[in-house]
Every structure is written in structure tokens, then in C-alpha cells.
Amino acid sequence: MLVVNKIRAEKEAIIEGLKIKNFNNIDILDEIIVLDDKRKEFQKKLDDVLSESKSIAKEIGMLFKTGKVEEANQKKIRTTELKELSKSFGEVLANTAKELTDKLLQVPNVPHPSVPAGNSDEDNEVLKNVGEIPELAADALPHWELTDKYDIIDFKLGNKITGAGFPLYKGKGARLQRALINFFLDEAEKAGFREVQPPLMVNEESGYGTGQLPDKEGQMYHVGEDNLYLIPTAEVPITNIYRNEIVKSADFPIRNTAYSQCFRREAGSYGADVRGLNRLHQFDKVEIVVIEHPEKSYERLEEMSTYVQGLLVKLELPYRLLRLCGGDLSFTAALTYDMEVYSAAQKRWLEVSSVSNFVDYQANRLKLRYKDENGKTQLAHTLNGSALALPRIVAALLENNQTPEGIKIPKALIPYTGFEIIN
């Protein structure tokens, strides 16, 4: 959520930035300023009334003590009037504050100046390509056929048990999943991230804090009776550790990592592009989350991007690094790098990680703050990234490493799998 004072001070720059995100409801910024003015006006009126009430209460006490009962009773009439005014001003203030927040929630984060203009993923900027794309035999199979051939992932059984998008991993497929999770967690620990194990469901406040709520796209699974939400990513519970907290600036950067299962409805997803592991309703992911000082958050973003790329190199996967354009950037992000691996059998790039800086947008919703060198409370910056999401990593590993003898396991994973080949 944008900070109102920043909207006032940097309105023209914010307008230009929002245009990059193809946000056209620019008039809402003026509406926000008007509502904030009204909020301040009625806050002052309410404060004045409460101050007068407090002062009169003291006077009444003194008058009764000195026997001036009639004068005290006259003052009490004014107290009654002030109570009515207080109630009226309080209602206007609450309604105005809610309307102001509702407006602010409609405005996306302002993109970083480096974000290119564009309307979709086709306009994303490719920054580099790393690794050689493997040349497979003419009879090479896509991963959904390989998983059936080697009996390691069963999409039909998952569909029987739950539904489409909930695969069942078994045998070496399950062990490969566990190996990747442990590998990613161990690598994160080496890089200075503290491991946490978060809940898989969150309340409304947590969903609101990181921007998943209001759920405009209807992508979250809602447990209605308990009013809880299955997490779409571990980012949500990890970042909410710091909701309504004042962290110590000496602790920056605050690094956390977690493995979790993730749940997304993926409403409207269908067709060949979402076949097999390409898009699931339930999947495994290791997430990294950083709370950082505002002056160093973009430096930290580059560090996180480099770290994720290092994982792909260790897995021997060809990948490319992209900077998302305004039209493909999420509502809450200021700058996002995507890492895509090449799926040789499908002959297409698959996104496996997004690393994003949200600057103070999430922190303002979370009320996540720190004290600067002058002791003044400031909003921190939040960042997160997939390190990594497993389904498409598994898809690329299976497809790219298939041989007549079986599917070879990258060297870095062998200590975790306990086997060198799936056959």
C-alpha cells in the first residue's frame, strides 16, 4: 500500500510509474489526497473535543470540591454536548479512514525506473542466457510421459484421490522431491538464511499484510468455516512474522527460508501449456524472504537473484534471466527478476523463480518498521523469492537428462537422492 505522504510529495513521478504498470485510474490519487485531508480535519476536530472534555472533567471535579454545584452542573451540560460531538466526529473519522484505505488498496506499487514498458510476458526483457540447451533424440519424451514410463509421478491417481492438479509422487519420484527440498534448504542455510517451518494456513490479517487479500483473482483456497486461507507461498506466513513489529536496524538484513506446500486455484488455467507439472494446484517450494533497510533493498535483490541463479547452475539446468515489464509485474512488486529453465522436450522456457522487491509497499500494510539513527520510526523494505519451486524444476530435470539408459541425476543432487539414475 502506497504511503499517502509519498503520494502528496511525489505525485507526478508516481503517475508516470503507474503508467508503466498500465494503471489508468490516475484520478484516484486526487481522491486519496482529498480523503486524507478530510481524515486529518476530523481527527483534529475529535482531538479538540476530547481535549476540551478532559479539561472540563477536571473543572467539574474542582467545582464540586469547592461546593459550586450549580456551576458544575452547567459544565456537565457542555460535557454531554461534547460526547455527542465526539461520537459524530468518530463515526465520520472511521468511515473516512476506511474509504481512504479502500482507495489505497486499489493502487498498485510503483515500479522501479528500470522496469520496461509492456503489456504481457512477451515484453519482458531478457538480460542473459546461461548454459547449453541440450539436444535430445528424436524420440525424446515430455515429462508427463517419462513419469508414467518410470512410474515416479502418477497424475491419474492424484486426480482420483483429489482432482486435476494434485499429482501423487512415488518411489524415486518422491525421493527426488525430498532431495530437492533438502538441497535447497541446505543451500539457503549456507547463504545465511534461517530456516523456519510456517503454518500452511493463514488468517485474513496475514493475507492482507502481504497483498494476497483482497483476492481479486480468486486464486486462494478459503476454509470458510474457520475463515482461514491455504497459503499460495511461504512468503505469506514468513513475512507476517514481522507484522506490527519494530525490528532492530542492526539486524538487517533479516533472512528467513522455509519449505512449504503451496496451494493455488489457478482459475482459468487449461490447455497444453499447463499439462503435467507445468501448473499445479498443490506444489512444493522453498522460499527465501528478506527484511532490509530501504537504502540496501535493491542491492539485496541483486544478491538474491545471483543466489537463485547459482542453484540452477548447480542443477546443471540452462536458464535465462528476465526483468519483468510493467504489464507482467505483480500488483505489489516494484521490481521482479524471473528465472526460466529450458524444457528440452517441450521446447519452451518454464518459469521456476521470481525474485521481487516490494520496497515499503508490503511493510506499510504490515506496519513493519524500524528505528533510524535518529530514533525515528520508518518503514522497512521486504523482498522474497522462489529458491526454488519444484514442479517445473523436476519437469526440466527429467526431460533434459533423459537417456536410453534412464534419467540421470545431476551431481549436486546424488548425495540427497542416494541414486544416480532413474530407470
C-alpha positions in Angstrom: 0.0 0.0 0.0 1.4 3.4 -1.0 2.2 5.9 1.7 -0.1 8.9 1.4 2.6 11.4 2.2 4.6 10.0 -0.6 1.7 10.4 -3.0 1.5 14.0 -2.0 5.2 14.7 -2.3 5.9 12.6 -5.5 2.6 12.6 -7.3 3.8 13.3 -10.8 6.6 10.7 -10.6 4.1 8.2 -9.2 1.7 8.9 -12.1 4.4 8.2 -14.6 5.4 5.0 -12.8 1.8 3.7 -12.7 1.5 4.2 -16.4 4.3 1.7 -16.8 2.1 -0.8 -15.0 -0.8 0.2 -17.3 -2.7 1.6 -14.4 -5.1 4.2 -15.8 -7.2 5.3 -12.8 -4.9 8.2 -12.1 -7.8 10.3 -10.6 -7.9 8.0 -7.6 -4.7 9.7 -6.4 -6.5 13.1 -6.0 -9.4 11.2 -4.3 -6.9 9.8 -1.9 -5.5 13.2 -1.1 -9.0 14.7 -0.5 -9.9 11.8 1.8 -6.7 12.2 3.7 -7.4 15.9 4.1 -10.8 15.0 5.4 -9.4 12.4 7.8 -6.9 14.9 9.2 -9.7 17.6 9.6 -11.9 15.3 11.6 -9.0 13.8 13.5 -8.2 17.4 14.7 -11.9 18.1 15.5 -12.1 14.8 17.5 -8.8 15.6 19.3 -10.0 19.1 20.2 -13.3 17.7 21.5 -11.6 15.1 23.6 -9.1 17.7 24.9 -12.0 20.0 25.9 -13.8 17.1 27.5 -10.8 16.2 29.6 -10.3 19.8 30.7 -14.0 20.3 31.6 -13.9 17.0 33.6 -11.1 18.4 35.8 -13.0 21.7 36.2 -16.2 19.9 37.3 -14.2 17.9 39.9 -12.8 21.1 41.3 -16.2 22.9 41.3 -17.8 20.0 43.2 -15.0 20.1 45.7 -15.5 23.8 46.3 -19.2 23.4 46.7 -20.1 25.1 43.4 -22.7 22.5 42.4 -24.8 24.7 40.1 -21.8 25.8 38.1 -20.6 22.2 37.9 -23.9 21.1 36.6 -23.8 23.7 33.9 -20.4 22.4 32.8 -21.9 18.9 32.7 -24.4 20.1 30.0 -21.4 21.0 27.9 -19.9 17.6 28.6 -23.0 15.9 27.2 -22.8 18.1 24.1 -19.1 17.1 23.7 -19.9 13.4 24.0 -22.3 13.7 21.1 -19.8 15.6 19.0 -17.1 13.1 19.9 -19.4 10.2 18.7 -20.3 12.1 15.5 -16.7 13.0 14.6 -15.5 9.5 15.5 -18.0 7.9 13.1 -17.0 10.3 10.3 -13.4 9.7 11.0 -13.8 5.9 11.0 -15.8 5.9 7.7 -13.3 8.3 6.1 -10.3 6.2 7.2 -12.0 3.1 5.8 -12.8 4.8 2.5 -9.2 6.0 2.3 -7.8 2.5 2.9 -10.2 1.1 0.3 -8.9 3.6 -2.3 -5.3 2.9 -1.4 -5.8 -0.8 -1.8 -6.8 -0.2 -5.5 -3.4 1.4 -6.3 -0.5 -0.9 -7.2 3.0 -0.5 -6.2 5.1 2.0 -8.2 7.7 0.2 -10.4 11.4 0.8 -10.2 12.7 3.1 -13.0 14.5 0.1 -14.7 11.1 -1.7 -15.3 10.4 -1.7 -19.1 7.1 -0.8 -20.5 5.0 -3.6 -21.9 1.7 -5.4 -21.7 2.5 -9.1 -21.2 5.3 -11.7 -20.6 6.1 -11.3 -24.3 7.5 -7.8 -23.5 9.8 -8.9 -20.6 13.4 -8.0 -21.0 15.9 -11.0 -21.4 19.0 -10.0 -19.5 21.1 -13.1 -20.1 21.1 -16.7 -21.1 23.3 -19.3 -19.3 24.1 -22.9 -20.2 23.8 -25.0 -23.3 20.4 -26.2 -24.4 20.5 -30.0 -24.7 19.8 -31.7 -28.0 17.6 -34.7 -27.3 16.9 -37.7 -29.5 14.0 -37.6 -31.9 12.0 -39.9 -29.7 12.6 -37.9 -26.5 9.5 -37.7 -24.2 7.9 -34.9 -22.4 8.0 -35.3 -18.6 4.3 -36.4 -18.3 5.2 -39.5 -20.4 8.6 -40.0 -18.6 6.8 -40.0 -15.2 4.5 -42.7 -16.5 7.3 -44.7 -18.1 9.3 -44.9 -14.9 6.3 -44.9 -12.5 7.5 -42.0 -10.4 4.6 -39.5 -10.6 1.0 -40.5 -11.1 -1.3 -37.8 -12.3 -4.3 -40.2 -12.7 -4.1 -41.4 -9.1 -3.8 -37.8 -7.9 -6.9 -37.0 -9.9 -8.7 -40.0 -8.4 -7.8 -39.0 -4.8 -8.3 -35.3 -5.1 -8.6 -33.9 -8.6 -6.6 -32.5 -11.5 -3.5 -30.5 -10.4 -2.8 -32.7 -7.4 -0.2 -35.3 -8.5 0.9 -38.3 -6.5 4.7 -38.8 -6.2 6.0 -42.3 -5.6 9.2 -44.2 -5.4 12.1 -42.4 -6.9 9.8 -39.5 -7.8 9.0 -38.9 -4.1 12.7 -39.3 -3.2 13.7 -36.7 -5.9 11.2 -34.3 -4.4 12.6 -34.8 -0.9 16.2 -34.5 -2.3 15.4 -31.2 -4.0 13.8 -29.8 -0.9 16.7 -30.7 1.3 19.2 -29.5 -1.2 17.5 -26.1 -1.5 17.2 -25.7 2.3 20.8 -26.7 2.9 22.0 -24.2 0.3 19.8 -21.5 1.8 21.3 -22.1 5.2 24.8 -21.9 3.8 23.8 -18.5 2.3 22.8 -17.2 5.7 19.1 -17.8 5.8 17.4 -19.0 9.0 15.1 -22.0 8.4 11.5 -21.7 9.7 8.6 -24.1 9.4 5.4 -22.0 9.0 1.7 -22.8 9.2 0.1 -23.8 5.9 -3.0 -21.7 6.6 -3.2 -18.0 7.4 -5.8 -15.6 8.7 -7.2 -12.6 6.9 -4.8 -10.2 8.6 -1.8 -12.1 7.2 -3.3 -12.3 3.7 -4.0 -8.6 3.8 -0.5 -7.8 5.1 1.4 -9.3 2.1 -1.2 -8.3 -0.5 -2.9 -11.6 -1.3 -6.1 -10.1 0.1 -8.4 -8.7 -1.2 -8.1 -11.7 -3.5 -9.1 -10.1 -6.8 -8.2 -13.1 -9.0 -9.9 -15.7 -6.7 -6.7 -17.8 -6.6 -6.6 -18.6 -2.9 -8.3 -21.6 -1.3 -10.6 -20.4 1.5 -11.5 -22.6 4.5 -14.9 -20.9 5.0 -16.0 -22.3 8.4 -12.7 -21.1 10.1 -12.1 -18.1 7.8 -8.6 -19.2 7.0 -6.7 -19.4 3.7 -4.3 -22.1 2.4 -1.0 -20.3 1.6 -0.1 -19.7 -2.0 3.5 -19.4 -1.0 5.5 -19.4 2.3 6.2 -15.7 1.7 2.9 -15.0 3.4 3.4 -16.6 6.8 7.2 -15.8 6.9 6.7 -12.1 6.1 3.8 -11.9 8.6 6.2 -12.9 11.4 7.1 -9.2 11.4 3.6 -7.8 11.1 3.1 -4.9 13.7 6.7 -5.2 14.7 9.6 -2.7 15.1 12.7 -4.6 14.1 16.3 -3.6 15.0 18.2 -1.9 12.2 21.3 -3.6 13.5 19.6 -6.9 12.5 19.4 -6.0 8.8 19.3 -8.0 6.5 16.9 -10.3 8.2 16.9 -13.5 6.2 14.5 -16.4 6.5 13.8 -19.5 4.4 11.1 -22.2 4.5 9.9 -25.2 2.7 6.2 -25.5 2.3 3.5 -26.9 0.2 1.7 -24.2 -1.7 -1.9 -24.1 -2.9 -3.3 -22.1 -5.8 -6.6 -22.5 -7.5 -5.1 -21.4 -10.9 -8.6 -20.5 -12.0 -9.0 -20.4 -15.8 -5.8 -22.4 -16.4 -6.2 -25.1 -19.1 -4.7 -26.4 -22.3 -1.3 -27.9 -23.3 0.8 -25.2 -21.6 -0.5 -26.4 -18.2 -0.1 -30.2 -18.8 1.7 -32.4 -16.3 3.8 -30.4 -13.8 3.6 -27.2 -15.7 0.9 -25.8 -13.5 -0.5 -27.4 -10.3 -3.0 -26.6 -7.5 -0.7 -28.1 -4.9 3.1 -28.0 -5.2 6.3 -27.8 -3.1 8.5 -24.8 -2.9 11.4 -23.4 -0.9 11.1 -19.7 -0.3 13.5 -17.0 0.8 12.3 -13.8 2.4 14.4 -10.8 3.4 13.6 -7.7 5.5 16.0 -5.0 4.7 16.9 -1.3 5.2 15.5 0.9 2.4 18.9 2.0 1.3 20.1 -1.5 0.6 17.0 -3.4 -0.7 17.9 -3.2 -4.3 21.4 -4.3 -3.6 19.9 -7.2 -1.7 17.6 -8.0 -4.7 20.6 -8.4 -6.9 22.2 -10.7 -4.3 19.1 -12.9 -4.1 18.9 -13.1 -7.9 22.5 -14.2 -8.1 21.9 -16.8 -5.4 18.9 -18.4 -7.2 20.9 -18.4 -10.5 23.6 -20.3 -8.6 21.2 -23.0 -7.7 20.3 -23.5 -11.3 23.9 -23.7 -12.3 24.5 -26.4 -9.6 21.5 -28.3 -11.0 23.1 -28.1 -14.5 20.0 -26.5 -16.0 20.1 -24.0 -18.8 18.3 -20.8 -17.8 17.6 -17.3 -18.7 17.2 -14.2 -16.5 14.4 -11.8 -17.3 13.4 -8.4 -15.9 9.6 -8.2 -15.9 7.8 -5.5 -17.8 5.2 -3.3 -16.2 2.3 -5.3 -17.6 3.7 -8.5 -16.2 4.8 -7.2 -12.9 2.6 -8.2 -9.9 0.4 -5.7 -8.2 2.6 -5.4 -5.1 6.1 -5.6 -6.7 8.4 -2.7 -7.6 10.9 -4.9 -9.5 10.9 -8.6 -10.3 13.5 -10.9 -11.9 12.3 -14.1 -13.3 14.5 -17.2 -13.8 13.3 -19.6 -16.5 14.8 -23.0 -17.3 14.6 -24.6 -20.7 12.5 -27.7 -21.1 14.1 -29.6 -23.9 11.3 -32.0 -24.7 8.6 -29.3 -24.6 11.0 -26.9 -26.4 9.9 -24.0 -24.2 11.1 -21.9 -21.3 9.5 -22.6 -17.9 9.4 -20.0 -15.1 10.9 -21.5 -11.9 11.6 -18.5 -9.8 10.5 -14.9 -9.3 12.6 -12.7 -7.0 11.0 -9.4 -6.1 11.5 -6.2 -4.2 8.3 -4.8 -2.7 10.1 -1.8 -1.2 7.8 -0.3 1.6 4.5 -1.4 -0.1 4.0 -4.6 2.0 5.6 -3.0 5.0 3.0 -0.2 5.1 0.2 -2.8 5.1 2.1 -4.9 7.7 3.1 -1.9 9.9 6.6 -3.4 9.7 9.0 -0.7 10.9 12.5 0.0 12.3 14.1 3.0 14.1 16.6 5.0 12.1 19.8 6.6 13.6 17.7 9.5 14.9 15.3 7.2 16.7 12.5 7.9 14.2 10.3 5.1 13.1 10.5 4.2 9.4 9.0 1.5 7.2 11.4 -1.4 6.3 11.6 -3.0 2.9 10.5 -6.5 2.1 11.8 -8.9 -0.6 11.1 -12.5 -1.5 12.0 -15.2 -4.0 11.4 -18.8 -5.0 14.5 -20.8 -4.3 13.1 -22.9 -5.8 9.6 -24.0 -6.9 9.9 -27.8 -7.6 7.4 -28.8 -10.3 9.0 -27.2 -13.3 12.5 -27.9 -12.0 11.5 -31.5 -11.9 10.0 -31.3 -15.4 13.2 -29.8 -16.8 15.4 -32.3 -14.9 13.5 -35.3 -16.2 13.3 -34.0 -19.8 16.8 -32.6 -20.2 18.6 -35.6 -18.6 16.8 -38.5 -20.3 19.0 -41.1 -22.0 18.4 -44.5 -23.4 19.5 -45.9 -20.0 17.3 -43.7 -17.9 17.2 -40.3 -16.4 20.5 -39.1 -15.0 20.6 -37.2 -11.7 22.8 -34.0 -11.5 25.9 -34.5 -9.4 24.8 -32.0 -6.8 21.7 -34.0 -6.0 23.2 -37.5 -5.9 24.1 -37.2 -2.2 20.5 -36.3 -1.5 18.8 -38.9 -3.7 21.1 -41.8 -3.0 20.9 -42.8 -6.6 22.4 -41.6 -9.9 19.8 -42.6 -12.4 16.0 -43.2 -12.6 15.4 -46.4 -14.6 
